[in-house]
Amino acid sequence: MRYVSRFSWLVLMIWFMGSVAEAQRSMAAEELDLGTEAYRHARYDDAIEHFQRAVSLDPTKWVAHLYLATAYAQEYIPGADGAANLTRGERAIQEYKKVLELDSSRLDAVKGIAYLYLQMKKFEDATQYYRQGIAIDPKDPEMYYSIGVIDWTQSYQRRMEMRKKLNVKPVASN
C-alpha cells in the first residue's frame, strides 16, 4: 500500500511540475505579446520590462532574448559616451549573445552584435561578428560591406593622423 501511495505522490508531483512549467510558458508568451505591443508604440522602457519578465519566465526561449536585445539596442545612441547609454549597448550585446547560446545560427543576433560593436568603435569585435555572419550566410552582402566600412574607417583614421603629424595641408579641388 505504501508503494502505491508513494507512486501516486510521484505522479502527482510530476503532473504538478508540468502544469507549473506550462503556466510559466503561457505567461512568458503573454509578456512577449505585451512587450511587442509596447515596442510597436515606441514605449521602449515598457517593452524592456515585459521582455525581461518573459526571459525570467522562460529563459530557454531565444525569441524573448532577441526581443529584449532589440529593445535595448533601440535605446542605444551611437556616439553618446554616457555610462547609461553604454550600459544599454552592452546589455543588448549580452542578450544577443544569449540568443546565440540558444541558437548559434541566428543571423539577426550576429548582425545585432556586430552593428553595436561597430557603433561603439570596437572594430576588431565588430569584424569578428561580421565574419561569423558570413559563415552563416555567405551570400549576405551586408557583412562584406560592413567589413569594408571598418577597413576604410581604420585606414582613414591612420591616414589623417599621419597627415597631421607631417603637417600636410588639404589639397583644394576644383
C-alpha positions in Angstrom: 0.0 0.0 0.0 2.8 2.4 0.8 4.4 1.7 -2.5 1.2 2.7 -4.4 0.9 5.8 -2.2 4.5 6.9 -3.0 4.0 6.2 -6.7 0.8 8.2 -6.7 2.6 11.1 -4.9 5.4 11.0 -7.5 2.9 11.0 -10.4 1.1 13.9 -8.8 4.3 15.9 -8.3 5.4 15.3 -12.0 2.0 16.4 -13.2 2.1 19.5 -10.9 5.6 20.5 -12.1 4.5 20.1 -15.7 1.4 22.3 -15.1 3.6 25.0 -13.5 6.1 24.9 -16.4 3.2 25.2 -18.9 1.7 28.1 -16.9 5.1 29.9 -17.0 5.5 29.3 -20.7 2.0 30.8 -21.2 2.8 33.8 -19.0 6.1 34.3 -20.9 4.2 34.3 -24.2 1.8 36.9 -22.8 4.7 39.1 -21.7 6.2 38.8 -25.2 2.9 39.9 -26.7 2.7 42.9 -24.3 6.3 43.8 -25.0 5.8 43.6 -28.7 2.8 45.9 -28.4 4.8 48.4 -26.3 7.7 48.3 -28.7 5.3 48.9 -31.7 4.2 52.1 -30.0 7.7 53.2 -29.2 7.3 52.6 -25.5 10.8 51.0 -25.2 11.1 51.1 -21.4 7.8 49.3 -21.1 8.8 46.8 -23.8 12.1 46.1 -22.0 10.2 45.4 -18.7 7.8 42.9 -20.5 10.7 41.2 -22.3 12.7 40.9 -19.1 9.7 39.2 -17.5 9.4 36.9 -20.5 13.1 36.0 -20.2 12.8 35.3 -16.5 9.7 33.1 -17.0 11.2 31.1 -19.9 15.0 31.7 -20.2 15.2 29.0 -22.9 13.1 31.0 -25.4 15.6 32.6 -27.8 13.0 35.0 -29.2 12.5 36.6 -25.8 16.2 37.3 -25.6 16.2 38.6 -29.2 13.3 41.0 -28.5 14.9 42.2 -25.3 18.2 42.8 -27.1 16.4 44.7 -29.9 14.7 46.9 -27.3 18.0 47.7 -25.6 19.6 48.3 -28.9 16.8 50.7 -29.9 17.6 52.8 -26.8 21.3 52.9 -27.5 22.5 56.2 -29.1 25.7 55.8 -31.2 28.4 58.3 -30.3 26.9 59.2 -26.9 29.5 58.1 -24.4 27.4 58.4 -21.2 27.5 55.4 -18.8 23.8 54.7 -19.1 24.0 54.7 -22.8 27.0 52.4 -22.9 25.2 50.1 -20.4 22.2 49.8 -22.8 24.5 48.9 -25.6 26.3 46.3 -23.5 23.0 44.8 -22.3 21.8 44.5 -25.9 25.1 42.7 -26.8 24.7 40.3 -23.7 21.1 39.4 -24.8 22.2 38.9 -28.4 24.9 36.5 -27.1 22.3 34.6 -25.1 20.3 34.2 -28.3 23.4 32.7 -29.9 24.0 30.3 -27.0 20.4 29.0 -27.6 20.7 29.0 -31.4 24.1 29.7 -32.9 22.6 30.1 -36.4 20.6 33.3 -35.6 21.9 35.8 -38.2 19.9 38.6 -36.7 21.7 38.2 -33.4 25.1 38.1 -35.0 24.2 41.3 -37.0 22.9 43.0 -33.9 26.2 42.4 -32.0 28.3 43.3 -35.0 26.4 46.5 -35.6 26.6 47.6 -31.9 30.3 46.9 -31.8 30.7 49.0 -35.0 28.8 51.9 -33.5 30.9 51.6 -30.3 34.0 51.8 -32.5 35.1 48.3 -31.3 36.2 47.4 -34.8 38.0 44.2 -34.0 34.9 42.8 -32.2 32.6 44.0 -35.0 34.8 42.4 -37.7 34.8 39.1 -35.8 31.0 39.0 -35.7 30.6 40.2 -39.3 32.9 37.2 -40.2 30.7 34.9 -38.1 27.7 36.3 -40.1 29.5 35.4 -43.4 29.9 31.9 -42.1 26.2 31.7 -41.5 25.1 33.3 -44.8 28.0 33.8 -47.3 25.6 35.5 -49.8 24.6 38.3 -47.5 26.3 41.4 -49.0 25.8 43.5 -45.8 28.5 41.6 -44.0 31.1 42.2 -46.6 30.2 45.8 -47.0 30.4 46.4 -43.2 33.8 44.8 -43.0 34.8 47.2 -45.9 33.5 50.2 -43.9 35.5 49.1 -40.9 38.7 48.7 -43.0 38.2 52.1 -44.7 37.5 53.8 -41.3 40.6 52.4 -39.8 42.8 53.3 -42.7 41.3 56.8 -43.0 41.9 57.5 -39.3 45.6 56.4 -39.6 46.0 58.5 -42.8 44.5 61.6 -41.2 46.8 61.1 -38.1 49.8 60.8 -40.4 48.8 63.9 -42.4 48.5 65.9 -39.2 51.9 64.6 -37.9 53.6 65.5 -41.2 51.7 68.8 -41.3 50.3 68.1 -44.7 47.6 70.6 -45.7 44.4 69.6 -47.5 44.6 69.9 -51.3 41.9 72.1 -52.8 39.9 70.5 -55.5 38.3 72.4 -58.4 
